[in-house]
């Protein structure tokens, strides 16, 4: 993997991680287009890197939502009840993915990190967003006056959102799409649902990164780094992902405050059609 490859993957990760379009699906497609998966021996390392690079997206959320993180830290030491409640809800929402992810990670890598499963998830998720778009757009009114706070989410709601997040383990589905839709379903405005999704990404993405690092470096850390072109390309990719994710988050919050989610549905359908055409034309290996 070259530095240019890492920059491209960093941009793809940063822009798509928090948009409801599936960063994993786009990273798999980008890796195929860059020829990084042509060598079967290198594919496991690239697949792992496509998860580890999410560390950049974590840094973006920590920077943009540090006041929220501070409230939760104060809650942990008994200085902010609301912060403690939010922290507890995020933990409850994180648990389903934490347990299920460890159990089926190998199965997912072997069977779903491929073009056809990604195509199915991208297209299906796009159609779902298009169907729900009119309903979602009407909920933007919650921004102006109605109570819109995480306090209205119960622990049961948080657990349900966590279960919905597990569906996104199928690459191409989108963790952000499932958690944002879950937040909306349980009474949050689209903008506030997106914020809950961002914060839930801290333990979810962080846990996935740590797990993949430990798994990749368990046998031969030097060989893993070497297969990624040395330490510089991965580091560059993570930094690029952090900056591009910060820009994407700020844009998404502003967009959801005045628009719906149909644009993301159309994008997903368009990418699925393009990928399908590439597969049918023999340009992408199944």
C-alpha positions as CSV (number, residue, x, y, z in Angstrom):
1,X,0.0,0.0,0.0
2,X,1.4,3.4,-1.0
3,X,1.0,6.7,0.7
4,X,-1.4,7.7,-2.2
5,X,-3.5,4.6,-1.5
6,X,-3.6,5.5,2.2
7,X,-4.7,9.0,1.4
8,X,-7.5,7.8,-0.8
9,X,-8.7,5.3,1.8
10,X,-8.4,7.9,4.5
11,X,-10.7,10.3,2.5
12,X,-13.1,7.5,1.8
13,X,-13.2,6.5,5.4
14,X,-13.5,10.0,6.8
15,X,-16.2,11.1,4.4
16,X,-18.4,8.0,4.7
17,X,-18.0,6.8,8.3
18,X,-20.7,9.0,9.8
19,X,-22.8,9.4,6.7
20,X,-25.5,6.7,6.3
21,X,-23.8,5.2,3.2
22,X,-21.5,2.6,4.8
23,X,-17.8,3.4,5.1
24,X,-16.9,-0.3,5.2
25,X,-18.7,-0.9,1.9
26,X,-17.0,2.1,0.3
27,X,-13.6,1.0,1.6
28,X,-14.0,-2.5,0.2
29,X,-15.0,-1.0,-3.2
30,X,-12.1,1.5,-3.1
31,X,-9.6,-1.2,-2.1
32,X,-10.7,-3.3,-5.0
33,X,-10.5,-0.4,-7.5
34,X,-7.0,0.4,-6.2
35,X,-5.9,-3.2,-6.7
36,X,-5.1,-3.7,-3.1
37,X,-7.0,-7.0,-2.9
38,X,-5.5,-8.6,-5.9
39,X,-3.0,-10.5,-3.8
40,X,-4.9,-13.0,-1.6
41,X,-2.0,-13.1,0.8
42,X,-2.3,-9.4,1.5
43,X,-6.1,-9.2,1.6
44,X,-6.5,-10.0,5.4
45,X,-4.1,-7.1,6.2
46,X,-6.0,-4.7,4.0
47,X,-9.3,-5.8,5.5
48,X,-7.9,-5.3,8.9
49,X,-6.6,-1.8,8.0
50,X,-10.0,-0.9,6.7
51,X,-11.2,-1.3,10.2
52,X,-8.2,0.2,12.0
53,X,-8.4,3.3,9.9
54,X,-11.7,4.1,11.8
55,X,-9.4,5.4,14.5
56,X,-9.2,8.6,12.5
57,X,-13.0,9.0,12.7
58,X,-12.9,8.4,16.5
59,X,-10.4,11.3,16.8
60,X,-12.8,13.6,14.8
61,X,-15.7,12.9,17.2
62,X,-13.5,13.3,20.3
63,X,-12.5,16.7,19.0
64,X,-15.9,18.0,17.9
65,X,-17.9,16.6,20.8
66,X,-15.3,17.0,23.6
67,X,-17.8,18.9,25.8
68,X,-20.2,15.9,25.7
69,X,-17.3,13.6,26.5
70,X,-16.3,15.9,29.4
71,X,-19.9,15.7,30.8
72,X,-19.7,11.9,30.7
73,X,-16.3,11.9,32.5
74,X,-17.7,14.2,35.1
75,X,-20.7,11.9,35.5
76,X,-18.3,9.0,36.2
77,X,-16.9,10.8,39.2
78,X,-20.4,11.8,40.5
79,X,-20.3,15.5,39.3
80,X,-22.9,15.4,36.5
81,X,-26.0,13.2,36.6
82,X,-27.0,13.8,33.0
83,X,-23.5,12.9,31.9
84,X,-23.6,9.6,33.8
85,X,-27.0,8.8,32.3
86,X,-25.7,9.4,28.8
87,X,-22.6,7.3,29.5
88,X,-24.8,4.4,30.8
89,X,-27.0,4.5,27.7
90,X,-24.0,4.4,25.4
91,X,-22.6,1.4,27.3
92,X,-25.9,-0.4,27.0
93,X,-26.1,0.4,23.3
94,X,-22.6,-0.8,22.7
95,X,-22.9,-4.2,24.4
96,X,-24.8,-6.1,21.7
97,X,-22.1,-5.3,19.1
98,X,-19.3,-6.0,21.5
99,X,-20.6,-9.5,22.2
100,X,-21.8,-10.4,18.7
101,X,-18.8,-8.9,17.0
102,X,-16.3,-11.1,18.8
103,X,-18.4,-14.2,18.1
104,X,-18.9,-13.8,14.3
105,X,-16.0,-11.6,13.2
106,X,-14.2,-14.4,11.4
107,X,-17.4,-15.6,9.7
108,X,-18.1,-12.0,8.4
109,X,-14.6,-11.5,7.1
110,X,-14.7,-14.8,5.2
111,X,-18.1,-14.5,3.7
112,X,-19.3,-10.9,3.5
113,X,-16.2,-8.8,2.8
114,X,-16.9,-9.3,-1.0
115,X,-18.5,-7.2,-3.7
116,X,-21.8,-9.1,-4.0
117,X,-22.8,-8.9,-0.3
118,X,-21.8,-5.3,-0.2
119,X,-23.9,-4.6,-3.3
120,X,-26.9,-6.2,-1.7
121,X,-26.5,-4.2,1.5
122,X,-25.9,-0.9,-0.3
123,X,-28.9,-1.3,-2.6
124,X,-31.2,-2.6,0.1
125,X,-30.2,0.2,2.5
126,X,-30.7,2.8,-0.2
127,X,-34.2,1.6,-0.9
128,X,-35.0,1.7,2.8
129,X,-33.9,5.3,3.1
130,X,-35.9,6.3,0.0
131,X,-39.0,4.7,1.5
132,X,-38.5,6.4,4.9
133,X,-37.3,9.7,3.5
134,X,-40.7,11.5,3.5
135,X,-41.4,10.5,7.2
136,X,-37.8,11.5,8.2
137,X,-38.1,14.9,6.6
138,X,-41.2,15.7,8.6
139,X,-39.3,15.1,11.8
140,X,-36.9,18.0,11.2
141,X,-39.6,20.1,12.9
142,X,-38.6,18.7,16.2
143,X,-35.6,20.9,16.0
144,X,-37.7,24.0,16.6
145,X,-39.4,23.9,20.0
146,X,-40.1,20.3,21.0
147,X,-38.0,18.8,23.8
148,X,-35.2,17.0,22.1
149,X,-32.7,15.6,24.5
150,X,-31.0,12.3,25.2
151,X,-33.0,12.2,28.5
152,X,-36.0,10.9,26.6
153,X,-34.1,7.8,25.6
154,X,-34.7,5.0,28.0
155,X,-32.2,2.1,28.6
156,X,-34.5,-0.1,26.6
157,X,-34.4,2.3,23.7
158,X,-30.6,2.4,24.0
159,X,-30.4,-1.4,23.9
160,X,-32.7,-1.5,20.9
161,X,-30.5,0.9,19.0
162,X,-27.5,-1.3,19.9
163,X,-29.3,-4.3,18.4
164,X,-30.0,-2.3,15.3
165,X,-26.3,-1.4,15.1
166,X,-25.5,-5.2,15.0
167,X,-27.3,-5.4,11.6
168,X,-24.6,-3.1,10.2
169,X,-22.0,-5.8,10.8
170,X,-23.0,-6.8,7.3
171,X,-20.6,-4.6,5.3
172,X,-22.4,-2.1,3.1
173,X,-25.3,-1.7,5.6
174,X,-24.0,1.4,7.5
175,X,-23.7,1.6,11.3
176,X,-24.6,5.3,11.1
177,X,-27.8,4.6,9.1
178,X,-29.0,2.0,11.5
179,X,-28.3,4.0,14.7
180,X,-29.6,7.3,13.3
181,X,-32.8,5.5,12.2
182,X,-33.0,3.9,15.7
183,X,-32.6,7.3,17.4
184,X,-35.3,8.8,15.2
185,X,-37.6,5.8,15.9
186,X,-37.3,6.4,19.6
187,X,-38.1,10.1,19.5
188,X,-34.9,12.0,18.7
189,X,-34.7,14.6,15.9
190,X,-32.5,13.5,13.0
191,X,-29.8,15.9,14.1
192,X,-29.8,14.7,17.7
193,X,-30.1,11.0,16.5
194,X,-26.9,11.7,14.5
195,X,-25.1,13.0,17.5
196,X,-26.0,9.9,19.5
197,X,-24.8,7.8,16.6
198,X,-21.5,9.7,16.6
199,X,-21.0,9.2,20.4
200,X,-21.9,5.5,20.1
201,X,-19.2,5.3,17.5
202,X,-16.5,6.0,20.1
203,X,-16.8,2.7,22.0
204,X,-18.0,0.7,18.9
205,X,-15.3,1.8,16.5
206,X,-12.7,2.0,19.2
207,X,-13.4,-1.5,20.3
208,X,-13.3,-2.7,16.7
209,X,-9.9,-1.0,16.1
210,X,-8.3,-2.4,19.2
211,X,-9.7,-5.9,18.5
212,X,-8.4,-5.8,14.9
213,X,-5.0,-4.5,16.0
214,X,-4.7,-7.3,18.6
215,X,-5.8,-9.9,16.1
216,X,-3.6,-8.7,13.3
217,X,-0.5,-8.4,15.4
218,X,-1.0,-11.6,17.4
219,X,1.1,-13.8,15.1
220,X,3.6,-11.5,13.3
221,X,3.2,-7.7,13.9
222,X,6.2,-7.0,11.6
223,X,4.7,-8.9,8.7
224,X,1.4,-7.1,9.2
225,X,3.0,-3.7,9.1
226,X,5.2,-4.7,6.1
227,X,2.1,-5.8,4.2
228,X,0.7,-2.3,4.6
229,X,3.8,-0.7,3.1
230,X,5.4,0.1,6.5
231,X,4.2,2.3,9.3
232,X,3.9,5.6,7.3
233,X,1.0,4.8,5.0
234,X,-1.3,3.6,7.8
235,X,-0.5,6.6,9.9
236,X,-1.1,9.0,7.0
237,X,-4.5,7.2,6.3
238,X,-5.6,7.7,9.9
239,X,-4.7,11.4,9.9
240,X,-6.5,12.0,6.6
241,X,-9.5,10.1,7.9
242,X,-9.6,12.3,11.1
243,X,-9.7,15.6,9.2
244,X,-12.1,14.5,6.5
245,X,-14.4,12.9,9.1
246,X,-14.6,16.2,11.0
247,X,-15.7,18.0,7.9
248,X,-18.2,15.4,7.0
249,X,-19.7,15.5,10.5
250,X,-20.1,19.2,10.5
251,X,-21.8,19.1,7.1
252,X,-24.1,16.2,8.1
253,X,-25.3,17.9,11.2
254,X,-26.1,21.1,9.3
255,X,-27.8,19.1,6.5
256,X,-30.0,17.0,8.8
257,X,-31.2,20.2,10.5
258,X,-32.9,21.3,7.2
259,X,-33.2,18.2,5.0
260,X,-34.1,14.6,4.9
261,X,-32.1,11.5,4.0
262,X,-33.3,10.8,0.5
263,X,-30.0,12.0,-1.0
264,X,-28.1,9.2,0.8
265,X,-30.6,6.6,-0.4
266,X,-30.1,7.7,-4.0
267,X,-26.4,7.7,-3.6
268,X,-26.4,4.1,-2.2
269,X,-28.6,2.9,-5.0
270,X,-26.4,4.6,-7.6
271,X,-23.2,3.0,-6.1
272,X,-25.0,-0.4,-6.0
273,X,-26.0,-0.2,-9.7
274,X,-22.4,0.9,-10.6
275,X,-20.9,-2.0,-8.6
276,X,-23.4,-4.4,-10.1
277,X,-22.5,-3.3,-13.6
278,X,-18.8,-3.8,-12.8
279,X,-19.5,-7.3,-11.5
280,X,-21.7,-8.2,-14.5
281,X,-19.1,-6.8,-16.9
282,X,-16.4,-8.9,-15.3
283,X,-14.4,-5.9,-14.1
284,X,-14.7,-6.9,-10.4
285,X,-13.7,-10.3,-9.0
286,X,-16.4,-12.0,-7.0
